[in-house]
Amino acid sequence: MKVKGKNKLVLEKYLPRSKTVRMRILWGYDMAMVWICACLALGLRFDLSLSSVPIEYAREVWKYGLLQMAVVSLVFYAGHLYAIMWGVSGIREMMQVLLACLVAALAQSVGILLLDARMPRSYYMLWFVLMAGAAISGRVSFQVLQKITDRINRFLEKNIPPRVMIIGAGKAGTLILKEMKASERVHGYPVCIIDDDKDKQGRVIDGVSIMGSRRDIARLVREKGIDEIYVAIPTAPPEDIRDILKICQGTGCQVKILPGVYQLMNGEVTISRLRKVEIEDLLGREPVNVNLDEIMGYVKGKVVLVTGGGGSIGSELCRQLAVHKVKQLIIFDIYENNAYEIQQELKRKYPRLDLVVLIGSVRNTNRLDYLFRTYRPDIVYHAAAHKHVPLMEDSPNEAIKNNVLGTYKTAGAAIKYKVQRFILISTDKAVNPTNIMGASKRLCEMVVQMSNQKSSTEFVAVRFGNVLGSNGSVIPLFKQQIENGGPVTVTHKDIIRYFMTIPEAVSLVIQAGAYAKGGEIFVLNMGNPVRILDMAENLIRLSGYEPYKDIDICFTGLRPGEKLYEELLMDEEGLQKTVNDRIFIGKPIDMDYDRFEKGLQRLGEAALSENADVRELVHDLVPEYHYRKNNTEMVDMEAAVSLEPAVKGLMKDKLIWHDKVAICKNGIMNNR
């Protein structure tokens, strides 16, 4: 066990680590003991009086010393004494030593007799006792030394605090420093502070000097023996954070970071808020700004229902709503384990919260009717859905029943019981979908649009990209693959995705409800999409490995229904700005509501039949849905783009559009 930085125990350097080296040292010790024990045995026979030892006996010891060593070596090797792990040895191993020494003593006595040499008979017994004692004590000493060293190391690791560099001399960094100084529970010794502000450099905060800028990090880590680095600049732009983290990665120190200012909005800056650096910190996108007053006025004092409240998005919705003092929070989920976990968390953190947790399915009309009739929610966040693309490709009927019919029935209950607002959680996969999950979510958006037309309830949808850290997302999969030693699997070298954090996604959902007038599809400007291959490589480096050297990356091919890219908006929808410059509104597309509702009924009937393929009916309702017919050929497929000029960023009032298109046939991609 090693101690960090300069606290490493010097003695540990000299302990042999190689098995071969340890074996040679032990063999050398045994051979020396063979000679020493022979001399001692002869001396003991004559009461340790050198003048009493007959000269012929002394000559025999010198004459046959090498032969004794050869015999002992042969016996000890045959007895596997040099293969035993003496650091964890016990009685059984010690008995092996005794037996080997006895065999060696008998072999010596026979050999000396055969060579017609003369030695006292008691010599062999004395030599056996001395040699056995020496062999055992040597091995026990090695074991004891190793245990003592390990204990000292553990003591040092536990009691000598790591030497810490704090990056950021602002309010957050100062609070972290003061807590480290004041609290005995904080295990860390602040050595220096880093800040890019030249006016602060050279000054002292609470006895700790501000020694330089980010350019001095690597040098100071070496000079000061830094073990850990705390990045305490929650308001810094993502580009600066990313640059600092890349510098820190090269130091070999453990790096911890304070969450961004958004994640800290509901809590104080304390050292307990520091966390390990995650891949999210390297994405480099400005966080979504949230108007807290707007949100608090919108949900405060209201009865709020969250369907799918135990899932990744649903549970974060519940956390943020609990902070904003809703009158009553109702969690509705079919998966009891998730519901139980969020229930226990909210009970612990918010004991005064009026919390109701109900188990049930959005596909069950009677259960929904009971829920709405009993609790009369004012606001509904509809997060319940099947979201896993490949699984839904194999179970398309379930995607329709849970996502489409579930939304239709929940919206119907909201209309019946005069809910004020209904917010649907949608996805960028609903735009020009190539998979049944995305198509089902597009149908959900259309259900919301239709429901808004025939009721006083304000129905809206919120559309965003992939969520980091959610159930089934790529990051946990990559982490697990890295822990297992690789390889990390990426479907295609050019596949790109939009990403956002769970708190960002939820803030958008809540704020969309505040902006809602009815019928809108809210879209987040998520910045530039991220190449999944780059993300995999960065995550491998964050884990302390080198991509393609320590951990391999292999490409498995696009899965059924998977695109190279995702879009956030269809051409017909256009864009309208909101007060928040990161949130846009897509214009609803005109549709024949009567025809749509009849088609929805036919789709529902087909979904209930396991023999029916619902894809064609979905295509009739969502013409932009591109699907594989009879597992042979894509229907109207305009699926994927190469990465190069695919992303142009936000241009005036338009989100990104794509220059290159690929056509997929029979699973093979050909760039045009």
BALO-801695 format. One line per 4 residues: number of its first residue (from 1); for each residue x, z, y of C-alpha. Coordinates in steps of 0.05 Angstrom, whole numbers, plus 5000, padded with zeros to 4 digits. Last residue first. Layout:
// BALO-801695
NUM = X:Z:Y ~ ...
END
This chain:
// BALO-801695
672 = 4531:3973:5214 ~ 4558:4030:5173 ~ 4541:4029:5098 ~ 4520:4093:5064
668 = 4506:4094:4990 ~ 4450:4138:4960 ~ 4412:4078:4932 ~ 4405:4051:5002
664 = 4425:4087:5065 ~ 4429:4048:5131 ~ 4477:4074:5183 ~ 4466:4074:5258
660 = 4516:4074:5315 ~ 4502:4086:5388 ~ 4464:4152:5387 ~ 4422:4190:5437
656 = 4436:4256:5471 ~ 4382:4292:5511 ~ 4353:4257:5571 ~ 4337:4285:5640
652 = 4405:4273:5672 ~ 4452:4261:5615 ~ 4460:4320:5567 ~ 4517:4306:5520
648 = 4542:4237:5498 ~ 4545:4250:5424 ~ 4546:4193:5375 ~ 4608:4161:5405
644 = 4651:4179:5345 ~ 4609:4216:5293 ~ 4580:4160:5252 ~ 4505:4160:5253
640 = 4451:4172:5202 ~ 4381:4158:5181 ~ 4345:4096:5203 ~ 4305:4088:5139
636 = 4240:4049:5139 ~ 4228:4072:5067 ~ 4292:4090:5031 ~ 4301:4060:4962
632 = 4305:4083:4891 ~ 4278:4153:4879 ~ 4207:4125:4871 ~ 4204:4119:4947
628 = 4257:4156:4986 ~ 4230:4180:5053 ~ 4231:4162:5126 ~ 4180:4200:5167
624 = 4169:4162:5233 ~ 4099:4143:5211 ~ 4077:4217:5208 ~ 4005:4217:5185
620 = 4011:4158:5138 ~ 4081:4181:5118 ~ 4053:4248:5098 ~ 4002:4213:5053
616 = 4059:4174:5022 ~ 4100:4237:5010 ~ 4044:4276:4977 ~ 4060:4255:4907
612 = 4001:4279:4866 ~ 4009:4309:4797 ~ 4014:4381:4820 ~ 3946:4376:4853
608 = 3937:4426:4909 ~ 3980:4382:4954 ~ 3932:4324:4945 ~ 3873:4365:4971
604 = 3914:4388:5031 ~ 3936:4317:5046 ~ 3864:4292:5044 ~ 3845:4348:5092
600 = 3903:4332:5138 ~ 3883:4259:5139 ~ 3814:4280:5163 ~ 3845:4324:5216
596 = 3891:4267:5239 ~ 3835:4217:5244 ~ 3794:4265:5286 ~ 3854:4282:5330
592 = 3874:4210:5345 ~ 3943:4221:5376 ~ 3979:4217:5442 ~ 4050:4245:5440
588 = 4059:4312:5475 ~ 4113:4311:5530 ~ 4175:4350:5509 ~ 4190:4410:5553
584 = 4261:4431:5569 ~ 4300:4496:5566 ~ 4373:4505:5587 ~ 4359:4497:5661
580 = 4309:4555:5658 ~ 4255:4542:5710 ~ 4232:4485:5667 ~ 4251:4411:5665
576 = 4209:4356:5633 ~ 4235:4310:5579 ~ 4210:4247:5544 ~ 4165:4251:5483
572 = 4161:4178:5464 ~ 4234:4172:5445 ~ 4231:4231:5397 ~ 4268:4294:5415
568 = 4317:4344:5385 ~ 4355:4297:5339 ~ 4395:4316:5277 ~ 4457:4282:5250
564 = 4486:4257:5184 ~ 4417:4264:5155 ~ 4395:4299:5091 ~ 4333:4277:5052
560 = 4367:4281:4984 ~ 4437:4312:4992 ~ 4493:4276:5029 ~ 4557:4272:4988
556 = 4598:4327:4956 ~ 4660:4327:5001 ~ 4715:4376:4982 ~ 4753:4425:5024
552 = 4813:4462:4993 ~ 4834:4533:5010 ~ 4907:4553:5012 ~ 4935:4484:5030
548 = 4875:4441:5047 ~ 4856:4489:5103 ~ 4907:4545:5116 ~ 4883:4616:5103
544 = 4874:4679:5145 ~ 4798:4683:5143 ~ 4795:4656:5214 ~ 4834:4595:5189
540 = 4783:4582:5135 ~ 4727:4589:5186 ~ 4760:4540:5232 ~ 4767:4488:5176
536 = 4694:4496:5155 ~ 4671:4489:5228 ~ 4712:4427:5239 ~ 4681:4397:5176
532 = 4612:4415:5200 ~ 4622:4374:5264 ~ 4588:4412:5320 ~ 4532:4386:5364
528 = 4544:4384:5439 ~ 4503:4429:5484 ~ 4441:4464:5456 ~ 4393:4441:5510
524 = 4333:4476:5480 ~ 4267:4441:5469 ~ 4197:4468:5482 ~ 4139:4428:5454
520 = 4080:4437:5500 ~ 4006:4436:5482 ~ 3985:4497:5522 ~ 4006:4529:5588
516 = 4065:4564:5557 ~ 4122:4586:5602 ~ 4121:4659:5577 ~ 4112:4637:5505
512 = 4173:4592:5514 ~ 4210:4653:5537 ~ 4197:4688:5471 ~ 4218:4628:5429
508 = 4279:4615:5471 ~ 4301:4688:5466 ~ 4291:4683:5391 ~ 4337:4623:5384
504 = 4390:4656:5427 ~ 4387:4721:5387 ~ 4394:4681:5322 ~ 4455:4644:5347
500 = 4454:4569:5361 ~ 4479:4507:5326 ~ 4467:4433:5332 ~ 4493:4395:5271
496 = 4544:4341:5253 ~ 4561:4306:5188 ~ 4624:4263:5194 ~ 4664:4288:5133
492 = 4602:4290:5089 ~ 4569:4342:5044 ~ 4619:4397:5057 ~ 4640:4443:5000
488 = 4693:4497:5010 ~ 4738:4499:4949 ~ 4750:4555:4947 ~ 4784:4621:4931
484 = 4720:4660:4916 ~ 4723:4694:4984 ~ 4728:4624:5015 ~ 4666:4601:4977
480 = 4627:4662:4999 ~ 4646:4652:5071 ~ 4626:4578:5068 ~ 4558:4596:5040
476 = 4548:4650:5093 ~ 4564:4597:5146 ~ 4520:4541:5118 ~ 4452:4573:5128
472 = 4409:4596:5070 ~ 4384:4659:5105 ~ 4405:4656:5178 ~ 4476:4669:5200
468 = 4480:4614:5251 ~ 4413:4581:5266 ~ 4408:4505:5260 ~ 4372:4467:5314
464 = 4314:4483:5360 ~ 4241:4466:5371 ~ 4191:4514:5401 ~ 4117:4497:5392
460 = 4059:4514:5438 ~ 3985:4533:5430 ~ 3949:4566:5488 ~ 3883:4591:5460
456 = 3822:4564:5497 ~ 3806:4518:5439 ~ 3798:4445:5418 ~ 3858:4411:5450
452 = 3907:4467:5434 ~ 3889:4462:5361 ~ 3908:4388:5360 ~ 3977:4401:5390
448 = 3989:4459:5343 ~ 3969:4417:5283 ~ 4015:4362:5308 ~ 4073:4412:5312
444 = 4057:4434:5241 ~ 4057:4361:5219 ~ 4127:4355:5248 ~ 4146:4417:5208
440 = 4120:4383:5144 ~ 4161:4321:5160 ~ 4224:4364:5169 ~ 4212:4398:5102
436 = 4194:4332:5068 ~ 4260:4300:5087 ~ 4282:4241:5129 ~ 4247:4266:5192
432 = 4246:4226:5257 ~ 4245:4292:5296 ~ 4218:4350:5253 ~ 4289:4366:5231
428 = 4300:4392:5302 ~ 4260:4453:5280 ~ 4195:4489:5294 ~ 4174:4562:5306
424 = 4101:4558:5329 ~ 4077:4600:5388 ~ 4003:4619:5392 ~ 3977:4649:5456
420 = 3914:4685:5478 ~ 3883:4696:5409 ~ 3808:4682:5410 ~ 3790:4709:5341
416 = 3766:4641:5314 ~ 3822:4603:5349 ~ 3877:4647:5320 ~ 3844:4644:5251
412 = 3845:4568:5254 ~ 3918:4569:5277 ~ 3935:4612:5216 ~ 3897:4564:5171
408 = 3931:4501:5199 ~ 3999:4534:5199 ~ 3993:4554:5126 ~ 3965:4486:5109
404 = 4026:4452:5140 ~ 4083:4499:5121 ~ 4060:4534:5058 ~ 4017:4481:5024
400 = 4057:4422:5050 ~ 4125:4451:5031 ~ 4097:4472:4964 ~ 4073:4401:4950
396 = 4143:4375:4965 ~ 4177:4417:4911 ~ 4242:4380:4894 ~ 4253:4356:4965
392 = 4232:4427:4986 ~ 4293:4456:4951 ~ 4340:4406:4984 ~ 4314:4422:5055
388 = 4307:4498:5053 ~ 4258:4518:5108 ~ 4194:4543:5075 ~ 4153:4573:5130
384 = 4128:4636:5164 ~ 4152:4638:5236 ~ 4085:4636:5272 ~ 4091:4680:5333
380 = 4020:4703:5350 ~ 3999:4736:5416 ~ 3937:4776:5432 ~ 3927:4802:5361
376 = 3857:4826:5340 ~ 3880:4879:5289 ~ 3822:4881:5239 ~ 3791:4812:5249
372 = 3859:4777:5253 ~ 3886:4809:5189 ~ 3821:4805:5150 ~ 3814:4731:5167
368 = 3886:4719:5147 ~ 3875:4752:5079 ~ 3812:4711:5069 ~ 3847:4645:5086
364 = 3906:4656:5039 ~ 3959:4603:5053 ~ 3990:4647:5107 ~ 4008:4693:5050
360 = 4005:4769:5047 ~ 4041:4835:5055 ~ 4025:4876:5117 ~ 4071:4917:5162
356 = 4040:4953:5222 ~ 4083:4984:5275 ~ 4061:5025:5335 ~ 4131:5038:5362
352 = 4146:5112:5377 ~ 4201:5117:5324 ~ 4238:5058:5352 ~ 4307:5054:5319
348 = 4291:5086:5252 ~ 4221:5058:5246 ~ 4247:4989:5266 ~ 4301:4990:5213
344 = 4254:5015:5158 ~ 4202:4962:5173 ~ 4255:4907:5177 ~ 4279:4925:5107
340 = 4208:4933:5078 ~ 4186:4865:5103 ~ 4248:4832:5073 ~ 4235:4865:5006
336 = 4160:4850:5007 ~ 4166:4775:5013 ~ 4097:4749:5033 ~ 4105:4769:5106
332 = 4061:4795:5162 ~ 4092:4841:5214 ~ 4045:4870:5265 ~ 4072:4900:5329
328 = 4026:4942:5373 ~ 4025:4955:5448 ~ 4090:4917:5459 ~ 4145:4957:5491
324 = 4198:4905:5505 ~ 4249:4934:5457 ~ 4202:4926:5398 ~ 4193:4853:5417
320 = 4267:4842:5412 ~ 4272:4872:5342 ~ 4209:4837:5318 ~ 4234:4769:5340
316 = 4299:4784:5304 ~ 4259:4797:5241 ~ 4221:4732:5247 ~ 4282:4690:5259
312 = 4320:4714:5197 ~ 4258:4728:5155 ~ 4218:4792:5149 ~ 4168:4774:5204
308 = 4145:4712:5168 ~ 4083:4717:5211 ~ 4095:4757:5274 ~ 4033:4787:5306
304 = 4034:4818:5376 ~ 3983:4866:5405 ~ 4000:4867:5480 ~ 4022:4923:5526
300 = 4085:4887:5548 ~ 4089:4816:5520 ~ 4088:4772:5582 ~ 4111:4823:5634
296 = 4172:4839:5592 ~ 4189:4766:5583 ~ 4187:4748:5656 ~ 4225:4810:5676
292 = 4278:4795:5623 ~ 4292:4725:5649 ~ 4335:4698:5593 ~ 4399:4658:5598
288 = 4418:4618:5537 ~ 4491:4628:5519 ~ 4542:4577:5543 ~ 4572:4538:5485
284 = 4642:4544:5456 ~ 4633:4544:5381 ~ 4693:4590:5371 ~ 4657:4656:5378
280 = 4604:4634:5328 ~ 4659:4629:5275 ~ 4665:4704:5276 ~ 4715:4752:5307
276 = 4706:4823:5281 ~ 4661:4870:5319 ~ 4665:4916:5379 ~ 4598:4948:5395
272 = 4622:5015:5368 ~ 4674:5016:5424 ~ 4617:5023:5473 ~ 4587:4977:5526
268 = 4515:5001:5534 ~ 4455:4970:5500 ~ 4396:4922:5510 ~ 4433:4868:5548
264 = 4494:4871:5503 ~ 4475:4810:5462 ~ 4465:4771:5526 ~ 4531:4795:5556
260 = 4569:4766:5497 ~ 4589:4810:5439 ~ 4653:4851:5445 ~ 4710:4825:5404
256 = 4756:4850:5349 ~ 4822:4818:5328 ~ 4866:4844:5271 ~ 4936:4822:5289
252 = 4972:4762:5257 ~ 4993:4737:5326 ~ 4970:4665:5317 ~ 4897:4683:5315
248 = 4904:4718:5382 ~ 4923:4653:5417 ~ 4863:4618:5386 ~ 4819:4676:5406
244 = 4842:4670:5478 ~ 4826:4596:5481 ~ 4757:4606:5450 ~ 4740:4662:5497
240 = 4762:4620:5557 ~ 4719:4561:5534 ~ 4660:4607:5521 ~ 4659:4630:5594
236 = 4676:4704:5604 ~ 4619:4753:5614 ~ 4632:4794:5551 ~ 4707:4805:5568
232 = 4730:4860:5521 ~ 4774:4826:5469 ~ 4804:4883:5429 ~ 4871:4867:5395
228 = 4898:4907:5336 ~ 4967:4922:5307 ~ 5011:4914:5368 ~ 5086:4927:5357
224 = 5100:4928:5432 ~ 5152:4872:5435 ~ 5119:4826:5384 ~ 5047:4835:5409
220 = 5074:4831:5480 ~ 5104:4762:5468 ~ 5042:4734:5435 ~ 4995:4759:5490
216 = 5038:4739:5550 ~ 5003:4672:5563 ~ 4936:4710:5563 ~ 4959:4746:5626
212 = 5006:4804:5638 ~ 5023:4877:5631 ~ 4962:4915:5656 ~ 4990:4985:5645
208 = 4955:5043:5610 ~ 4954:5112:5642 ~ 4880:5112:5658 ~ 4884:5041:5687
204 = 4952:5021:5714 ~ 4969:4962:5759 ~ 5023:4910:5745 ~ 4972:4853:5737
200 = 4907:4867:5773 ~ 4918:4820:5831 ~ 4943:4766:5783 ~ 4874:4764:5748
196 = 4888:4735:5679 ~ 4882:4804:5647 ~ 4918:4837:5589 ~ 4920:4913:5578
192 = 4973:4953:5542 ~ 4986:5006:5489 ~ 4917:5036:5473 ~ 4922:5080:5411
188 = 4866:5071:5360 ~ 4821:5112:5314 ~ 4762:5132:5358 ~ 4733:5196:5332
184 = 4775:5239:5378 ~ 4738:5208:5437 ~ 4766:5211:5508 ~ 4823:5162:5508
180 = 4790:5109:5465 ~ 4726:5118:5505 ~ 4764:5109:5570 ~ 4796:5045:5545
176 = 4730:5015:5521 ~ 4697:5031:5588 ~ 4756:4999:5625 ~ 4752:4936:5583
172 = 4678:4929:5596 ~ 4684:4941:5671 ~ 4741:4892:5680 ~ 4813:4897:5656
168 = 4802:4847:5599 ~ 4843:4840:5535 ~ 4858:4908:5505 ~ 4920:4914:5462
164 = 4917:4968:5408 ~ 4970:5004:5367 ~ 4936:5028:5304 ~ 4927:5103:5297
160 = 4973:5143:5252 ~ 4930:5190:5210 ~ 4897:5148:5157 ~ 4950:5094:5148
156 = 5004:5147:5151 ~ 4970:5190:5099 ~ 4958:5129:5054 ~ 5032:5111:5061
152 = 5054:5181:5044 ~ 5008:5181:4983 ~ 5034:5113:4960 ~ 5106:5136:4966
148 = 5093:5201:4928 ~ 5058:5161:4873 ~ 5116:5113:4866 ~ 5168:5168:4866
144 = 5128:5206:4813 ~ 5124:5145:4767 ~ 5199:5130:4775 ~ 5214:5203:4761
140 = 5170:5201:4699 ~ 5210:5142:4673 ~ 5276:5175:4685 ~ 5251:5241:4655
136 = 5228:5206:4592 ~ 5293:5169:4580 ~ 5336:5230:4596 ~ 5295:5277:4552
132 = 5295:5228:4494 ~ 5370:5217:4502 ~ 5385:5292:4504 ~ 5342:5309:4443
128 = 5367:5249:4403 ~ 5441:5263:4422 ~ 5433:5336:4400 ~ 5404:5314:4333
124 = 5458:5263:4322 ~ 5514:5311:4341 ~ 5489:5364:4292 ~ 5518:5324:4234
120 = 5588:5326:4266 ~ 5619:5257:4271 ~ 5666:5219:4224 ~ 5673:5143:4219
116 = 5669:5105:4154 ~ 5638:5045:4189 ~ 5577:5052:4143 ~ 5571:5125:4163
112 = 5574:5107:4237 ~ 5520:5055:4227 ~ 5474:5101:4189 ~ 5481:5156:4242
108 = 5470:5106:4298 ~ 5407:5077:4266 ~ 5379:5147:4257 ~ 5392:5163:4331
104 = 5361:5096:4353 ~ 5299:5108:4310 ~ 5291:5177:4341 ~ 5300:5150:4411
100 = 5248:5096:4398 ~ 5198:5147:4372 ~ 5208:5193:4432 ~ 5199:5135:4480
96 = 5135:5111:4445 ~ 5109:5183:4449 ~ 5119:5179:4524 ~ 5077:5116:4527
92 = 5020:5150:4490 ~ 5024:5212:4535 ~ 5013:5172:4599 ~ 5037:5112:4639
88 = 5007:5085:4704 ~ 5071:5074:4745 ~ 5108:5064:4680 ~ 5078:4996:4668
84 = 5106:4985:4597 ~ 5144:4921:4583 ~ 5214:4953:4583 ~ 5195:5002:4528
80 = 5170:4946:4484 ~ 5194:4982:4420 ~ 5236:4922:4400 ~ 5268:4923:4469
76 = 5283:4998:4462 ~ 5311:4989:4391 ~ 5356:4931:4410 ~ 5381:4964:4473
72 = 5394:5029:4436 ~ 5434:4993:4382 ~ 5474:4954:4433 ~ 5489:5016:4473
68 = 5512:5053:4411 ~ 5558:4995:4393 ~ 5587:4997:4462 ~ 5604:5071:4454
64 = 5635:5062:4385 ~ 5708:5073:4403 ~ 5697:5122:4460 ~ 5652:5167:4418
60 = 5698:5159:4357 ~ 5759:5178:4398 ~ 5726:5243:4421 ~ 5711:5261:4349
56 = 5783:5248:4328 ~ 5809:5292:4385 ~ 5773:5353:4360 ~ 5731:5385:4416
52 = 5753:5458:4426 ~ 5795:5442:4487 ~ 5735:5410:4521 ~ 5694:5473:4514
48 = 5621:5455:4525 ~ 5600:5501:4468 ~ 5631:5455:4415 ~ 5567:5419:4394
44 = 5546:5420:4467 ~ 5607:5378:4485 ~ 5592:5327:4431 ~ 5520:5321:4454
40 = 5542:5317:4527 ~ 5590:5259:4513 ~ 5538:5221:4474 ~ 5485:5237:4527
36 = 5529:5208:4582 ~ 5542:5144:4543 ~ 5469:5131:4523 ~ 5447:5155:4593
32 = 5487:5099:4626 ~ 5454:5049:4580 ~ 5385:5076:4596 ~ 5396:5073:4672
28 = 5420:5001:4667 ~ 5358:4983:4626 ~ 5312:5016:4678 ~ 5346:4977:4735
24 = 5341:4912:4695 ~ 5267:4923:4680 ~ 5251:4938:4753 ~ 5287:4875:4775
20 = 5249:4833:4725 ~ 5181:4862:4745 ~ 5196:4847:4818 ~ 5173:4900:4869
16 = 5233:4947:4868 ~ 5224:5004:4917 ~ 5273:4998:4974 ~ 5225:4974:5028
12 = 5176:5029:5011 ~ 5226:5081:5034 ~ 5220:5056:5106 ~ 5145:5073:5110
8 = 5109:5023:5155 ~ 5088:5054:5220 ~ 5118:4998:5261 ~ 5060:4952:5248
4 = 5010:4971:5195 ~ 5024:5015:5135 ~ 5028:4981:5068 ~ 5000:5000:5000
END
